[in-house]
């Protein structure tokens, strides 16, 4: 470095030190960005509406003109949600199965309400719950949103005697 460069570098360093000495020190504070004001708000979580089952009708095979042997059950319910927003399950004992959406037909909405109909054959129910004859199967309809938000269930009990005789569907 030449002589003039050393002098200029020295003067620049002196000016930096002088500037640091003249600048006031920073003030210490405790959360100077906070404020004494407080806000309150209320909110309420919404709930999904429970579907309303309007009918549960077992169909039987006529034997000598008398309907005796279980063939299927037709479940009809209303809900403010399309088929993607409802779930129908069948439970017998420890076995529970979900009825595929392809087995549910939907009409509406009429005044914001959809009507859903599921015709559940003996074969379909047996595939879902294994043992159908001589047992009681609970049919449960819920409204669903996302993966874990469900409404309370609307239920009916389908009771079928041994050999598929005398099916009933009750509350």
N, C-alpha and C positions, 0 to 999 in steps of 0.2 A: 504494500500500500504506500502511496506517495504521501508526502507531508501534508498537502492540502486535504487529502481524503481522510487522513487521521484526525485533522482538526475538525472537519465537518462531522465525522462520526462521533467525535467527543462531544461537540456541541449538541448534536441530536440526542445523545444519551443523557446529557445534562438537562435538556428540555423535558425529556420523558420523566426523569426523576423529579424535576421541579413541578411538573403537572400532577404527578402522583401525590406530592406533598400538599398541593393547593386544594385538590379535590376533597370535599368533606367525606368522612367515613360513612359507610352505610349504617342505617339505623336498624337495630334488632327489634323485631316485633313478634308477637304471637298471633298468628293467623289474622293478619290485618285485612284479609279479604273476606272475613266473615261478617255477619251482620246480626243484629239482635232480633230481626223480624222472624216470625214463624208463620207458617201457612198450614191450614188443615183442609182436608177434603174427605168426602165419604164416597164409597163405591160399593156396589153390590154385584156379586157374580150372578150371571144369568144361569138358568137351568134349562135343560132340554125337556120338552113336553113329553109326558108319558103317552104312548099310543093308546087308543081306545078300541078294544076288540068289540066288534058289533055282532059277529056270529061265529060259531064253531059247530060245524055240522058233519057228523060221521056219515059216510055212505057205506051201504052194505050190499052184499050179493043176495039176491032173492033166491031162497031155497023153497020150492013148492009154494011160491007166491008170498013168502014171508021173508022180509029183510033180516037176515041173521048174522052173516059172516062179514067181518070188517074188510073193506076194500081201500078206503081212503078217508081223509078228513079235510074239509074245506074251512080255512080260517080267514076271516075278513076283518080288517082293522083300518082305522083312519089315523093319520098323523100329518103334521104340517111339513113333513120332509119327504122328498122323493125316495125311490128304492135305495139309492146310495146312502141315505141317512137312516135306514132302519136295519134291524137285525132280528132274525127269527131263529130261536134255538129249540131243540127238543132234548129233554133230560129224562132218563129212566135209570133209577139207581145211581151208580157212580158214572154212568156214561152220558156225555153231552155232545151233541153234534149241531153244527150250524147249517141251516138250510141255505143252499146256494141261491144267490139273487136271481139266477135264471129260472128258479121255480116260483118266483113271486111276480105276479102281474100287477101293474099300477095304472090307475086312471086319475085324471085331474091335473092340476089342482082346480077345485071348485071352491070359491071363497077362501083360498089359501089352504085347503085341506086336500090331501091325496088319499085315495082309497086303495088299499093293497089287498090282494087276494092270493092265497097260497093253497094249492091243492096238493096235499101230502099223501102220496100212495103208501100202501103197506110196505112195498119194496124200498122206497126212499126212507121212510121212518126206521125200518129195520137196519138199513145201512148206516144210519146215524146213531142209533142207540142199542143195536144188537138184539136185545130181547124185547119184543113188542107185545106178543100175545101173553095173556095172563098177567098183565102189569098195568101200572099207571105211568103215563108219560106226561111230563109238564111241558107245555108249549109256551114259550116266553117271547114276547116282542118288546124290543127296546129301541129307542131313538139313539143314534150314535153320531158323534162328531170327532173326527181325528181318530187316534188309535186307542184312547183310553177314557173319553168323556162319554158317559152313557146316562140315559134317563132311568128312572125306576121302571121295572118291567110290568107289563100287563100280561097276565097269565090265564091259561085254561088247563084243566086236567083231562086228558084223554085216557079213559079207563076201558080196557078190553079184557074180557074174560078169556079163560082157556079156550083154545081152538078158534079164537077170533070172534067169539059170540058176544052179542049184546054190547056193542061199543057205545059209550056215552062221553059227552064233552061237557064239563061243568066248571063253574067259577072256582 
